Amino acid sequence: MLYLESYAHRVQLAEIVSRWIVNRPRVGDVALLKGIVNFNSYAATLWLDWFTSELLTRVHGEAPRSFVCNTKGILKDYLVDHCTVHTPRVEELIARYRRFPEDYYRETPFGGRVYYLENGGRPRFIGSTRIKRFRRIAEKGARRIIDFMFTHIRDSAEAFAAERAQKLGIPLSALITPYEEQVEEFRHAERRVLKAIRRGTIQSELPIMAIPDVAGVKILASPEHYGDIVAALRATEGAKIIEEEHHTGLYNATNVRMAVPLPREGLRQKAPRGRAVETFLKRGFAADEIEPRYHDFLDYAEEHVMLEAIVSTYADAVESEIGAGMHEERVLAQRENPDYHGHFATNIRYLMDFVLGLCLAPSNEDLTDIPIKLWVRYMPDYPDVLMRRLVCEQADDSFACQLAEGEAPGPAPA
């Protein structure tokens, strides 16, 4: 099922999601889910910074400086304000960005850091990190599940067609099916899948759906030094390169997917303190349980976590942030062009939003019934209220529900 490769306890998390898809929650699931997601979010903030700082120190021969970056506007501003490559294209993009900053999704929330070297008082941008926000994890997870379900339904519909062709004694390629009948066959196949989900019989068929890039680092380098960066990644003690992918076109970069050891003992020395504790308290953790649960989380965590390292030139980084390969535009294009967008697919998105949204909620109450079921049709108003109810009590716009039980509004004053 859903497998967040940058998280520890990823198998347990996948099992919870697979149970909730078929409405089979267990006692303790909510606390377990919130612990896995929140402690991973906290720990990844630490280990990703340690990994990146150590890598950049090896590459540049000196320790970088860094600062927290919580919006894309901060990242984009720092990138264009510290230009190191003055090609006509880069100059054009920077000039347009400064003239029309409102066109560049500057307010987009972002969770990461910017890394730089001083270079004699002139800072040079050398890299950044980012950890996917819960909403983006939910969105990407939903897309993985939808892709699987769409393929499953389409294969079932094609099996119906093959059965009809066999009854007619003709090859499938010779079967001519009116469009309306194709639609009905797809709907019939969809209903069969929904029935299997409602009965819980599909759970064993759900494969591992990996999301490898929850934690990522981008390193800037000239093309002739790409190999040096990859060599430095390979030289990371205990790490293993899983895959290298070279992108060309609007987006030019080398993506390296790798497994790195979870620095368990280092993390053990950094139990949540200060503002981190305040965040855990807001998310429903009791003050006296945070540190014991954190150490328990580390005791049983997997040995390795996955991250995505991107090696890019400065010019290509500019292109990806404010040019033709702008990340936000690519995300919007993905959202606008789903292969499959019926009620079933929409409910998967609602459910994943709820699963990750629950991790931010102050309540730890166990669920005996998952409030979003894939086989039920909902108006968007329902999940909207459900999500607001997770984080605040003002889920209903109407004051009617604020009246005491049995209290009537009364007549209008004269």
C-alpha positions in Angstrom: 0.0 0.0 0.0 1.1 3.6 0.3 4.8 3.5 1.1 6.5 6.8 2.1 10.2 5.9 1.5 11.6 8.8 3.4 9.7 7.8 6.5 10.7 5.2 9.1 7.9 2.8 10.2 6.8 3.0 6.6 5.4 -0.6 6.6 3.2 0.2 9.6 2.0 3.3 7.9 1.2 1.4 4.7 -0.8 -1.1 6.7 -2.9 1.6 8.4 -3.8 3.2 5.1 -4.7 -0.1 3.5 -7.1 -0.9 6.4 -8.7 2.5 6.3 -9.4 2.3 2.6 -11.6 -0.7 3.3 -13.1 0.9 6.5 -11.3 -1.5 8.9 -9.7 0.8 11.5 -8.3 -0.8 14.6 -8.1 0.5 18.2 -4.9 2.5 18.5 -4.6 3.3 14.8 -5.1 7.1 15.3 -2.3 7.4 17.9 0.0 5.2 15.8 -0.7 7.1 12.6 -0.1 10.5 14.3 3.1 9.3 16.0 4.5 7.8 12.7 3.8 10.9 10.6 4.7 13.6 13.2 7.8 12.0 14.6 9.0 11.3 11.0 8.3 14.9 10.0 10.4 16.1 13.0 13.2 13.6 12.6 13.5 14.2 8.8 14.0 17.9 9.5 17.1 17.0 11.4 18.6 14.2 9.4 18.1 15.9 6.1 19.9 19.0 7.3 22.8 16.9 8.7 23.1 14.9 5.5 23.1 18.0 3.3 25.5 20.0 5.4 28.0 17.1 5.5 27.7 16.5 1.8 28.2 20.2 0.9 31.1 20.4 3.2 32.8 17.5 1.4 32.0 19.0 -2.0 33.2 22.6 -1.2 35.8 22.0 1.4 34.0 24.2 3.9 30.9 24.1 6.0 27.9 25.9 4.4 25.6 28.3 6.2 21.8 27.9 6.0 18.5 29.4 6.9 14.9 28.1 7.1 12.8 28.7 4.0 9.0 28.4 4.6 7.7 29.9 1.3 8.7 29.5 -2.3 9.0 33.3 -2.5 11.9 33.2 -0.1 13.6 30.5 -2.1 13.0 32.3 -5.5 14.2 35.6 -4.1 17.4 34.2 -2.8 18.0 32.4 -6.1 17.6 35.5 -8.3 19.3 37.9 -5.8 22.5 35.7 -5.9 22.9 35.2 -9.6 26.1 33.4 -10.6 25.4 32.8 -14.4 24.6 35.8 -16.6 23.2 34.2 -19.8 20.6 36.1 -21.8 18.0 33.6 -20.8 18.8 33.9 -17.1 18.8 37.7 -17.3 15.5 37.6 -19.1 13.8 35.4 -16.5 15.2 37.4 -13.5 14.1 40.7 -15.1 10.5 39.3 -15.6 10.4 37.9 -12.1 11.3 41.3 -10.6 8.8 43.1 -12.8 5.9 40.7 -12.2 6.5 38.8 -8.9 2.8 38.1 -8.5 3.0 35.6 -11.4 5.3 33.2 -9.6 3.3 31.6 -6.8 5.5 33.2 -4.2 3.1 32.5 -1.3 3.3 28.7 -1.9 4.2 27.1 1.5 7.5 25.3 1.5 9.3 23.3 4.1 13.1 23.4 3.7 16.4 25.3 4.0 18.6 27.3 1.7 22.4 26.6 1.8 25.0 29.1 0.9 28.7 30.0 1.1 30.0 33.4 2.1 32.7 33.7 -0.5 34.3 36.9 0.9 31.1 38.5 2.0 29.2 37.7 -1.3 26.9 34.8 -0.5 26.6 32.0 -3.2 23.5 29.8 -3.3 24.8 26.2 -3.4 21.7 24.1 -2.6 18.4 23.6 -0.8 16.3 21.0 0.9 12.6 20.4 1.1 10.3 18.0 2.9 6.9 17.5 1.3 4.1 19.1 3.3 1.3 16.8 4.4 -1.1 18.1 1.7 1.4 17.3 -1.0 2.0 13.9 0.4 -1.7 13.3 0.5 -2.1 14.5 -3.1 0.8 12.4 -4.4 -0.4 9.3 -2.5 -3.9 9.7 -3.8 -2.5 9.9 -7.4 -0.6 6.6 -6.9 -3.8 4.9 -5.6 -6.0 6.4 -8.3 -3.5 5.2 -11.0 -3.6 1.7 -9.6 -7.4 1.6 -9.3 -7.9 3.1 -12.8 -5.7 0.4 -14.3 -7.5 -2.3 -12.2 -10.9 -1.1 -13.4 -9.8 -0.7 -17.0 -8.4 -4.3 -17.1 -11.7 -5.5 -15.7 -13.6 -3.7 -18.4 -11.4 -5.1 -21.1 -12.0 -8.6 -19.6 -15.8 -8.0 -20.1 -15.1 -7.0 -23.7 -13.0 -10.1 -24.2 -15.7 -12.3 -22.8 -18.3 -10.8 -25.2 -15.9 -11.3 -28.2 -15.4 -15.0 -27.1 -19.2 -15.5 -27.0 -19.5 -14.0 -30.5 -16.6 -16.2 -31.7 -14.5 -13.3 -32.9 -11.1 -11.9 -31.9 -11.2 -9.0 -29.5 -9.5 -6.8 -32.1 -12.6 -7.3 -34.3 -15.1 -6.4 -31.6 -16.8 -3.0 -32.3 -18.3 -1.6 -29.1 -20.5 1.5 -29.2 -19.1 4.3 -26.9 -22.2 4.1 -24.6 -21.6 0.4 -24.1 -17.9 1.0 -23.3 -18.8 3.5 -20.7 -21.3 1.1 -19.1 -18.7 -1.7 -19.1 -16.3 0.7 -17.3 -18.9 1.6 -14.8 -19.8 -2.0 -14.2 -16.1 -2.8 -13.6 -15.9 0.2 -11.2 -18.9 -1.0 -9.3 -17.3 -4.5 -8.9 -14.1 -2.9 -7.5 -16.1 -0.7 -5.1 -18.0 -3.8 -4.0 -14.7 -5.5 -3.3 -13.5 -2.5 -1.3 -16.8 -2.4 0.7 -16.4 -6.1 1.6 -12.7 -5.7 2.4 -11.7 -8.4 -0.1 -9.5 -6.1 -2.2 -7.0 -5.3 0.6 -4.8 -8.3 -0.2 -4.5 -7.1 -3.8 -3.2 -3.6 -3.0 0.4 -3.4 -4.1 3.2 -1.3 -2.6 2.8 2.2 -4.0 6.1 4.0 -3.2 6.5 7.8 -2.9 10.3 8.2 -2.9 10.8 11.9 -2.7 9.2 13.1 0.5 12.6 14.3 1.6 14.9 15.9 -1.1 18.0 17.9 -1.6 19.0 20.0 -4.6 22.7 20.7 -5.2 23.9 23.3 -7.7 26.9 22.5 -9.8 28.3 23.2 -13.2 27.8 20.4 -15.8 31.4 19.4 -15.7 31.1 18.8 -11.9 27.9 16.7 -12.0 30.1 13.6 -11.7 31.9 14.9 -8.7 28.5 15.4 -6.9 27.3 11.9 -7.7 30.7 10.6 -6.6 30.3 12.5 -3.3 26.8 11.0 -2.9 28.2 7.5 -3.5 30.9 8.2 -0.9 28.3 8.8 1.8 29.0 6.2 4.5 26.5 3.5 4.5 24.5 4.9 1.6 23.3 3.1 -1.5 22.4 4.6 -4.9 19.2 3.0 -6.0 18.6 4.9 -9.3 20.0 7.7 -11.4 17.7 9.5 -13.8 18.7 12.2 -16.3 16.1 14.8 -17.3 16.4 16.8 -20.4 14.1 19.4 -22.0 12.3 22.1 -20.1 13.6 20.5 -16.9 17.3 19.6 -17.0 18.8 17.8 -14.0 20.1 14.5 -12.7 17.9 12.8 -10.1 19.6 10.4 -7.7 17.4 8.2 -5.6 19.3 6.8 -2.6 19.0 5.0 0.7 20.9 6.5 3.6 21.3 5.2 7.2 18.9 6.7 9.7 21.2 8.4 12.2 19.4 6.8 15.1 21.8 7.7 17.9 22.2 11.3 16.7 18.4 11.7 16.6 18.2 10.2 20.1 20.2 13.2 21.4 17.8 15.6 19.8 14.5 14.8 21.4 11.8 17.5 20.8 12.3 20.7 22.8 10.9 24.3 22.9 8.7 25.2 19.9 8.8 21.6 18.6 7.1 20.5 21.8 4.5 23.2 21.4 3.7 21.8 17.9 3.3 18.3 19.3 1.0 19.6 22.0 -1.2 21.3 19.4 -1.4 18.1 17.5 -2.8 16.2 20.5 0.3 14.8 22.2 0.4 14.8 26.0 3.5 16.7 27.3 4.7 13.7 29.4 4.5 11.3 26.5 6.4 13.1 23.8 9.9 12.1 24.7 9.2 8.5 25.6 7.2 8.0 22.4 10.0 9.7 20.4 12.6 7.2 21.8 10.2 4.3 21.2 9.8 5.6 17.6 13.6 5.5 17.1 14.0 2.1 18.8 11.8 0.4 16.2 12.5 2.5 13.1 13.9 1.0 9.9 17.7 1.1 9.4 17.5 3.2 6.2 15.4 6.0 4.8 15.2 7.2 1.2 15.8 10.6 -0.2 16.0 12.2 -3.7 19.1 14.2 -4.5 18.8 16.5 -7.5 22.0 17.9 -9.2 21.3 21.0 -11.3 23.1 23.9 -12.8 22.3 27.4 -11.6 20.6 28.2 -14.9 18.4 25.1 -14.8 17.5 25.9 -11.2 16.3 29.3 -12.3 14.4 27.6 -15.1 12.7 25.3 -12.7 11.7 28.0 -10.3 10.7 30.9 -12.5 11.0 29.6 -16.1 9.4 27.2 -18.5 9.9 24.3 -16.0 8.4 26.1 -13.1 7.4 23.5 -10.5 4.1 25.1 -9.5 3.0 25.0 -13.2 3.8 21.3 -13.4 1.8 20.6 -10.2 -1.2 22.5 -11.5 -1.0 20.6 -14.9 -1.0 17.3 -13.0 -4.1 18.4 -11.0 -6.0 19.5 -14.1 -5.4 16.4 -16.2 -6.2 13.3 -14.3 -6.8 10.1 -16.3 -9.6 9.2 -14.0 -11.7 11.7 -12.1 -15.1 10.1 -11.1 -16.6 10.0 -7.6 -14.4 7.0 -6.8 -11.1 8.9 -7.6 -12.4 12.0 -5.9 -13.1 10.0 -2.7 -9.6 8.7 -2.7 -8.3 12.3 -2.7 -10.7 13.2 0.1 -9.6 10.1 2.1 -5.9 10.9 1.8 -6.5 14.5 2.7 -8.3 13.3 5.8 -5.6 10.8 6.8 -2.8 13.4 6.7 -5.0 16.1 8.0 -5.8 14.0 11.1 -2.1 14.1 11.9 -2.4 17.9 12.5 -5.6 17.6 14.6 -5.6 18.0 18.4 -7.9 15.0 18.9 -6.6 11.5 19.5 -10.0 9.8 19.7 -10.0 6.4 18.0 -12.1 5.9 14.9 -14.5 3.0 14.8 -15.7 4.1 11.4 -13.7 6.0 8.7 -15.8 9.0 7.7 -14.9 8.9 4.0 -15.8 5.7 2.2 -14.8 5.1 -1.3 -18.1 3.7 -2.4 -20.3 6.6 -1.1 -21.0 9.7 -3.2 -20.2 13.1 -1.5 -20.6 16.7 -2.4 -17.3 18.6 -1.8 -19.1 20.4 1.1 -18.9 17.3 3.3 -15.1 16.7 3.2 -14.6 20.5 3.6 -16.6 20.5 6.8 -14.8 17.3 7.9 -11.4 18.8 7.4 -12.3 22.0 9.3 -13.7 19.9 12.1 -10.3 18.3 12.5 -8.5 21.5 13.4 -11.2 23.7 14.9 -14.7 23.5 16.3 -16.1 26.1 13.9 -16.9 23.6 11.2 -20.4 24.8 10.4 -21.0 28.2 8.9 -24.5 28.3 10.4 -25.4 29.6 13.9 -28.4 27.1 14.0 -26.2 24.4 15.5 -25.0 26.8 18.2 -28.4 27.0 19.8 -29.0 25.0 22.9 -30.7 21.6 22.4 -34.4 22.2 22.0 -34.0 26.0 21.8 -35.8 27.7 19.0 -34.7 30.9 17.4 -38.1 32.5 18.5 -40.2 35.0 16.6 -38.7 38.1 14.9 -38.8 41.2 17.2 -41.6 43.6 16.6 
